[in-house]
Amino acid sequence: MQLRRAARPKAFRADPSGAAAIEFALIGPLLIALLMGIVSYGGYFWLGHTVQQMANDAARASIAGLTDAEREALARESLAAAAAAAHGQLRPERLDVEVARTAGYVTVRVEYDAEGSIFWAFDKLIPMPPARLARAAAIRMGGF
């Protein structure tokens, strides 16, 4: 194997070998940061939609209760079932739920602390929204 050697600086600049490596060294970190941002924000939006859907389902489940205590128990059961079905990405112990009844409506407020989630792994490199997700759903109680 014979090594090529550029004798003159002009010949060295015209030699294309290694140009792709230099281009990747310049563009690669930006591309990797962009991909990390896509994954992190995609996970954030997924968690936000999941927590909102859990609040919606808990509000629907709570209207079957006759008392406020029964409504809260039904909402908590619905949230526990939904967290178990979230493919291991949601931890039920990080969920906070509040059930309130005002003027014929049942409001379920769900907060989830996603601080230890894989989606916040790059929060030192990428500006991320707060890790505490809060969503609420209100449903009208029966009018009979």
Backbone torsions as a table, in degrees:
resi	resn	phi	psi	omega
1	MET	NA	129.2	-175.9
2	GLN	-107.6	131.1	179.0
3	LEU	-88.5	138.0	177.0
4	ARG	-88.8	141.2	-179.3
5	ARG	-132.8	128.0	178.1
6	ALA	-85.4	121.6	-177.6
7	ALA	-81.5	-31.3	-176.4
8	ARG	-119.8	150.8	178.2
9	PRO	-59.6	-33.9	179.7
10	LYS	-65.9	-40.2	178.1
11	ALA	-69.1	-33.0	178.7
12	PHE	-66.3	-41.2	178.9
13	ARG	-67.8	-29.3	-178.9
14	ALA	-82.6	-11.8	-178.0
15	ASP	-76.9	119.4	-175.0
16	PRO	-83.5	-6.7	-177.3
17	SER	-68.0	133.7	-179.2
18	GLY	89.0	-2.9	-178.8
19	ALA	-67.0	-37.3	179.9
20	ALA	-65.7	-37.6	178.7
21	ALA	-65.6	-40.1	178.8
22	ILE	-68.3	-40.5	178.1
23	GLU	-63.2	-41.6	179.0
24	PHE	-67.9	-35.6	178.1
25	ALA	-63.4	-30.0	178.4
26	LEU	-83.2	-41.3	-174.4
27	ILE	-93.0	-27.0	-175.4
28	GLY	-54.4	-50.2	-179.7
29	PRO	-60.5	-37.0	177.4
30	LEU	-67.1	-40.6	178.9
31	LEU	-64.7	-42.3	179.5
32	ILE	-66.2	-40.8	177.2
33	ALA	-63.9	-38.5	177.4
34	LEU	-64.3	-42.4	178.8
35	LEU	-66.4	-38.7	176.5
36	MET	-63.5	-38.8	177.3
37	GLY	-65.1	-40.2	178.3
38	ILE	-62.5	-45.0	-179.9
39	VAL	-66.7	-44.1	-177.4
40	SER	-65.6	-47.2	-179.5
41	TYR	-72.5	-31.9	173.5
42	GLY	-61.6	-41.7	176.4
43	GLY	-66.3	-37.8	177.6
44	TYR	-62.4	-46.2	179.5
45	PHE	-65.8	-38.3	177.4
46	TRP	-62.0	-45.8	179.2
47	LEU	-64.1	-40.1	178.5
48	GLY	-61.4	-44.7	178.8
49	HIS	-67.3	-37.4	179.7
50	THR	-65.8	-44.7	179.4
51	VAL	-65.1	-38.7	177.7
52	GLN	-64.3	-42.4	179.5
53	GLN	-66.8	-35.5	176.1
54	MET	-64.4	-39.9	177.3
55	ALA	-65.0	-41.1	177.9
56	ASN	-61.0	-47.0	-178.9
57	ASP	-66.5	-38.1	178.5
58	ALA	-66.5	-37.3	177.6
59	ALA	-65.6	-42.2	178.0
60	ARG	-63.7	-39.8	-179.4
61	ALA	-69.9	-31.1	-174.7
62	SER	-73.1	-21.2	-177.3
63	ILE	-71.6	-10.8	176.8
64	ALA	-76.9	-15.7	-179.0
65	GLY	-75.0	148.2	179.7
66	LEU	-92.0	-28.3	179.5
67	THR	-120.2	167.5	179.2
68	ASP	-63.7	-38.3	179.4
69	ALA	-65.3	-40.1	178.7
70	GLU	-68.3	-37.1	177.5
71	ARG	-63.0	-43.0	179.3
72	GLU	-66.6	-38.6	178.2
73	ALA	-64.6	-41.6	178.0
74	LEU	-65.2	-38.7	178.0
75	ALA	-64.7	-42.3	179.2
76	ARG	-65.8	-39.8	177.3
77	GLU	-63.1	-40.9	178.2
78	SER	-63.9	-41.9	178.7
79	LEU	-65.7	-40.4	179.1
80	ALA	-63.7	-40.3	178.7
81	ALA	-67.1	-40.2	180.0
82	ALA	-68.8	-37.8	178.9
83	ALA	-67.0	-35.6	178.0
84	ALA	-68.6	-27.7	-178.7
85	ALA	-89.0	5.0	-175.8
86	ALA	-89.8	25.7	174.1
87	HIS	59.3	32.4	175.9
88	GLY	77.5	3.5	-179.5
89	GLN	-85.7	-20.7	178.3
90	LEU	-108.3	135.4	177.3
91	ARG	-103.4	119.3	-176.3
92	PRO	-59.6	-29.2	-178.6
93	GLU	-71.0	-12.9	178.9
94	ARG	-96.1	3.4	178.8
95	LEU	-90.5	135.0	171.1
96	ASP	-119.3	134.2	-178.8
97	VAL	-128.6	143.9	176.6
98	GLU	-135.5	125.2	179.2
99	VAL	-113.7	125.4	-179.1
100	ALA	-132.4	146.9	177.4
101	ARG	-119.2	121.9	178.7
102	THR	-141.2	128.7	172.0
103	ALA	48.0	47.8	175.7
104	GLY	82.8	6.9	178.7
105	TYR	-121.1	145.3	170.7
106	VAL	-106.5	124.5	-180.0
107	THR	-113.5	126.8	177.2
108	VAL	-112.4	121.5	177.9
109	ARG	-111.6	125.0	-178.6
110	VAL	-118.0	130.7	174.4
111	GLU	-121.2	138.6	179.7
112	TYR	-130.3	129.7	177.6
113	ASP	-95.0	108.5	-176.5
114	ALA	-99.0	21.3	-175.1
115	GLU	-57.3	-40.9	-178.1
116	GLY	-89.1	7.2	-176.9
117	SER	-71.4	153.2	178.7
118	ILE	-63.1	-26.0	-177.5
119	PHE	-72.6	-18.1	177.7
120	TRP	-101.2	18.3	-179.8
121	ALA	-66.9	-29.3	-176.5
122	PHE	-105.4	23.4	-175.0
123	ASP	-68.0	-14.3	175.2
124	LYS	-80.3	-24.6	-179.2
125	LEU	-97.3	-31.6	-174.9
126	ILE	-120.1	131.5	177.1
127	PRO	-66.7	118.2	-177.8
128	MET	-113.7	153.5	173.7
129	PRO	-68.3	170.6	179.3
130	PRO	-57.5	145.9	-176.8
131	ALA	-79.0	-8.2	178.5
132	ARG	-93.1	109.9	-179.7
133	LEU	-96.6	127.8	179.3
134	ALA	-125.2	125.9	178.6
135	ARG	-136.0	153.7	-178.9
136	ALA	-139.4	152.8	176.0
137	ALA	-141.1	138.1	178.5
138	ALA	-122.0	141.1	179.5
139	ILE	-137.9	142.2	-177.7
140	ARG	-79.7	135.0	176.7
141	MET	-76.9	159.9	-177.7
142	GLY	-55.0	143.5	-175.5
143	GLY	-102.3	31.4	-179.3
144	PHE	-108.3	NA	NA
